[in-house]
Amino acid sequence: MMVNLEKVQEWITLFIESLCGKQAYLDRLDSFIGDGDHGMNMAHGAVALRRTFEQDPPQSVEELLRRTGMTLISNVGGTAGALYGSAFLEMAKASQTSDDLGKILEAGLGGIQKIGKAEASEKTMVDVWLPVIAAVETKQLTAEKIEAAVASTKDIQATKGRASYLGAGSHGHVDPGAASSGYLFQAMMDGGVYDG
């Protein structure tokens, strides 16, 4: 699975469309265990991404990923902007020396964990990134595996972020960051970046 500019552009375009289309759903998820604004924040970042790329199309995978990270950091409120922004900035760095999707995604996960300090089973976006990367590296990623990873956060008690204040009350709700990560990886598949 070699990464190229055309496919990564399609990936980010589809991610932008998902975030704008799923804003209300992501806000609803966040209303149970957070501030209720994850969808609004991510959609705001998505609109900024669309605008910046329409005005000045990137000329390389590294530039596209780097500018995506910088735009999300600047335009997405809350922790999500820092987490997604760091992920894309680290993916941009990795893309300078590799076009291997698994290695690029691993770098993105490293950026998320550097900022959020999250590990597996803490009800965060990491609970989606880890199994998705494993499935990419074994060429076994499917839409069903992405959905299952997102759904798995429903039964985890949060130990990170605002949701952790709820304790056992965080049970029974899908993590909004996990849900938006699910859209990211579904867009990756639909855009042809991952082709099995």
Salt bridges, closest charged atoms under 4 A:
ASP35 OD1 - ARG162 NE 2.78
ASP56 OD2 - ARG67 NH1 3.89
GLU62 OE2 - ARG66 NE 2.98
GLU63 OE2 - ARG67 NH1 2.95
GLU90 OE2 - LYS93 NZ 3.27
GLU122 OE2 - LYS160 NZ 3.29
